[in-house]
Amino acid sequence: MAKTKGKIGVTSENIFPIIKKFLYSEHEIFLRELVSNAVDATQKLKTLAIAGDFKGELKDPRIFISVNKKKRTITISDHGIGMTADEVKRYINQIAFSSAGDFLEKYKNDANAIIGHFGLGFYSAFMVSEKVEVITKSYQEDAEAVRWECEGSPQYKMETTEKENYGTDVILHLDKDSDNFLEKTKITELLNKYCKFLPIPIVFGKKTEWKDGKEQETEEDNVINNTEPAWVKKPADLKEEDYNEFYKELYPMNFDEPLFNIHLNVDFPFNLTGILYFPKIKSNIDIQRNKIQLYCNQVYVTDSVEGIVPEFLTLLHGVIDSPDIPLNVSRSYLQGDPNVKKISAHITKKVADRLNDLFKENRENFEKKWDDLKMFIEYGMITEEKFYEKAEKFFLLKNTDGKYFTLEEYKKLVETEQTDKDKQLIYLYASDVDSQYSYIKAAKEKAYDVLLFDGQLDMHFINHIESKFENQRFLRVDSDIIDNLIRKDEKIDAKLGEVEQQHVRIIFEGVLPEDSRYIASTANMRPEDMPVLITNDEFMRRMKDMSKMGTGTNFYRDMPDSLRLVVNTNHPIVIKISEESEKKLAAKLNKLEEEAIPLRAERDELNEKLKDKKDEEISQEDKDKRDNINKKIREISDKKSVILKESGKKNKLVNQLFDLALLSNNMLKGESLNSFVKRSLDLLEK
């Protein structure tokens, strides 16, 4: 063939700048595309041989990658199908005219996996090269070798040349901005990332060994890929240790073994293979994402698979391989397609079915793994309705005694005792067994059961399932006194009068911090119950917890805790404090009460006079008189409160009971804890 010059068939003179900058999301993708083309060429020749259209000798099927730092070149060589001059003109000079499409149409019944779809992969070479050479020779008998050269413009050169064997060499002359691709470590990194499981052996240099204290090359070729990864094999041919070994191959830096796996193997109505692993999920969900690797016929595409699998499944690890997932030219982002939805739904179903099978086949083993599985399953139930419907059967609730129940089992367990007077079933739960021990104990003394929800997603999960339950609520065991959490018709009589209870409440207000987040209240509890409790409002705490996870508003996240100091007015110590305080403060309080009695009488008389009058009918004199009386009564009340609060602030028992309540909630620290210890010693000495 005579040496020729020509123009590459493109529709725009600007195609090469577009290729160089925008065609692919990352420049490193060039190596994946060129090696994939070499794999295609090798697979095609194998297919021709199987079909009887190639009767020659199959040469070494391996693909060789070499780097020459002095010449600034990277060469990708194969012994594949090669190209004739006409094929070079058609498939290289005509951008986006992929040879794979023609080949697949002709050999659709025999073809092995052919990677290329768009015919643009070759041109990724120009993202890193100032010049690209192709030396190729077709497998066809008497074919002439062809050399093609282009310097990143629509102009090219093509001529006959000498080449001993069929196949193709692609030689990249790197540009000045691509020095990093001349480093052995960089090429090794890219081959391991993109070509680790290609079906044709990929050779890059020689294997090395440590000898005489340094790394030395051996004579053995360095094959970087596993051509038969576990997911392309039949499940019947694999043992559990094979799956675990493959997991280590995928994630060499993860030293935890997976909990179990799911082997995907579907050929209708779409093609899908792969292995998904359930890892031991850590507390930080984001660390776990981007662990499922997407492949197209064993070519790595991406580890961002949110478009293919539901969001909750991104917590899984493993591999998905499908030629039916539509990709754009960069193979880095998914295009909308019905197949993707079908694949997503299938994977969700397979995961749910696998979990259900594990639960039914060996519940004891399933319960042992539950704490590692719970976050994943909760995430799925919150975000995927179809998964929720299936997971209801195997989702487990764990109580503070470490026992497990399905949702249905637990409802049957507690509905008799824990249904309140309004016919609402109350599920009690704790988030920390140690810090909420006294509240759990109080619940158990009432024959109630307490669940344990101590996970990162538990608040979201509770909100989600609560919305699906009719007449059922979840309440944390420390969000109120137990009799208020599950209200029954029974009533506990008060041992203190109304005035004494009011005085006790104000006395305990005296020990609350000045910037208090607390509201003090009294309750008629059993004498053997705790004298003082600190409760945390359920609604406000939930909103704050969810805000910390990023799903609530900043309004709740930045608000202080809504805490209530509950004083048990039937406890002997509280009664003692009340009696001693009333006796000690009687003179001061009685004097103020004497001042208040005539004022209240005057107020009652005035109110009786004005009760049938509208506001506009009341004279300004009477309004002023009423306001003045109320002001004086409030001032007396405020003086009483100051006396009672000062009494509480100085009372060691009151301080001790408040600190004990803080201590039981793990809220007593620093200087306050030190003061508590000293006061305890003082009280013990008496």
Secondary structure, 3 states (H helix, E strand, C coil): CCCEEEECECCCCCHHHHHHHCCCCCCCHHHHHHHHHHHHHHHHHHHHHHHCCCCCCCCCCCEEEEEECCCCEEEEEECCCCCCHHHHHHHCCECCCCHHHHHHHHCCCCCCCCCCCCCCHHHHHHHCEEEEEEEEECCCCCCCEEEEEECCCCEEEEEEECCCCCEEEEEEEECCCCHHHHCHHHHHHHHHHHCCCCCCCEEEEEEEEEECCEEEEEEEEEECCCCCCHHHCCHHHCCHHHHHHHHHHHCCCCCCCCCEEEEEEECCCCCEEEEEEECCCCCCHHHHCCCEEEEECCEEEECCCCCCCCHHHHHCEEEEECCCCCECCCCCCECCCHHHHHHHHHHHHHHHHHHHHHHHHCHHHHHHHHHHHHHHHHHHHHHCHHHHHHHCCCCEEEECCCCEEEHHHHHHHHCCCCECCCCCEEEEEECCCCCCHHHHHHHHHCCCCEEECCCCCHHHHHHHHHHHCCCEEEEECCCCCHHHHCCCCCCCCCCCCHHHHHHHHHHHHCCCCCCCCEEEEEECCCCCCCCEEEEECHHHHHHHHHHHCCCCCHHHHCCCCCEEEEEECCCHHHHHHHHHHHHHHHHHHHHHHHHHHHHHHHHHHHHHHHCCCCHHHCCHHHHHHHHHHHHHHHHHHHHHHHHHHHHHHHCHHHHHHHHHHHHHCCCCCHHHHHHHHHHHHHHHHC
